[in-house]
């Protein structure tokens, strides 16, 4: 692997640091900035519409929580060829998607990091809420199992199924 160099904004540098610390906690060891970008790339493979990612707000990052040195905006990292190619592909396709003449490599890195953040933080919270709804509904199903009248039991199960579907639709909006 060769070194890959790019200039990024201070906000992107802070997001990179936030995601690096997240991945370190997740793997239980040291994660370099290059490793972080590689992991973020793989976490961003779900994205079908980069315009939605571009339009989404930057994740909340407190200036004091993620300190970035004065040289932190100049990346010099080792990444795989897949990640390099993905950044270049995004650099060539993103301007057309968002309606600009061009974008920098730093913007592409920011969008990859944002999508990884969404995957690991926002979708994680969404699936946690869905799990809570399903657990609550399952508890109610256990109670409904105790009904002796099969007709009432069937109606209650149908209502619980309908309620579960409605809650999940609301949570996924």
N, C-alpha and C positions, 0 to 999 in steps of 0.2 A: 504494500500500500504506500502510495506517495502522499505527501502532505497536500492538503486542500486549503486554500486561503480564501477568506472572504471578509468583507467589512459588514458589520451588523450594527443596528441601532442599540442604544442603551436599554430600551425596553425589551428587545429581542435577547440581548445578553442576559438580562435578569430572568426572562422566561427560560432561557437555556439553563441557567443556574438552578432555577426552581425544578425543572424537569430532571436535571442531573441528580439533584439531591433526592428526588422522588425515586428515580431508578436505583440509586444507591441503597435506599431503604428497602426497595422491592427485592433486589438481588442479595442484599446483605454484604456488600463489598464495595470496593472503589469502582466508580464509573467515570471515565474521562469524558471530555466534551465531545470528542469524536464518537465514542461509544454511545453517548446520549443521543446524538443526532441519528446514528444508525438505528437505535431502538425507536426513536420518534418516527423515523421513516416507516418502519414496519408497523407501528401503531397507526400510521396515517393511510395505510393501504385501503381502508374502508371508504375513503372519500370518493364520492361520485361527482359531487358538484363543488368545485373549489370556490365558486362565487359565494356560496353560503359561508364557507370558512373565512374568506376575505372580508365579508360583510359582518361577521360576528365580532363582538368587541374583544379587545385584548384582555386576557385573563387578569383578575385583580392581583397585582403584585405590589407589595409595600416596598418602597425604596430602601427601607432599613433592613428588611428581612433577607434580601438577596443582594449582597454587596458585589459590585463588579469593579475590578481594578481599571485603571486608566487604559491598560492594554487589552482589556476584556472585549472591546468592540472589534478588535482585529483577530479573527479566528485563524489559527494555523493548526489544523487537526488532520488526523488520519481517518479516512472513511472508505467504505467499499466502493467499487465501481458502480454497483447498483444504485447507491445513494447519489453518487456524482451524476449519473445519467438521469435519475429522477429529478434532481435539482435543475439540470439543464433542460429537460422536457418541460418542467413547470415554468421555467424562465421563458421558454418560447411559446407556451400555450396560455399562460395566465394573462398576458396583456390583452389578448383577444377576448377572453372570458370576462374581464373586468372593464374593458373598454379604454385601455390606455395604449400608448405607443410602445412602452417597454417597462420592465420591472428589473430591479437589481437582484443579485443572488441573495442578498440579505433579506429581501422581502420573501423570497421563496423559502428560505430557512425559517423565517418567522411563521409562515403559513403552515409548514410541516410541524413546527413545534406547537402551534395553536391546535391543530387537528389532534395531535397526540395528547394535549391537555384535555381536550373535549372527551376523547376516548377514555382517559384514565380518571378524570374527575367528574365531569358532568354526566356521562353515560353511566358511570358507576353508581352515582347517586340515584339516577332514574331507575336502574334495575333494582336497587335496594328498596325503593318505594313500591315497585311492582311486586317484589317478593313479600313485602309486608301485607299488601292487599291480598295476595294469593294465600298467605298463611291465615289471615283473618277469615277469609271465605272458607278455607278448609276446616277451620274450627267450627264454623257454623254448619258445615256439611255433616260433621260428626254428631252434632246435636240433632240435625234433621234425620239422621239414621235411626234415632231412637223412637221416632214417630211410628205408631202401630198401623195407621191408615196409609196404605201404599199410594193412594191418590194424592193425599196431602204431601207426602214425602216427595213424590215426583214433581209436584208444583213448586215446592220449596227449592228443590235442586235446580229447576229451570230458572227460578227467580235469582238464585245465587249465581248461576252461570251468566245470566244477563247483567247482573250488577258487576261481576268481575270484569266482563268485557268492557262495560262502560268506563269503569275506573281506569283500566289499562289504556283505553283510548285517550282519556283525559290526561293521564300522566305522560303519554308519549307525544303529546302536542308540543 
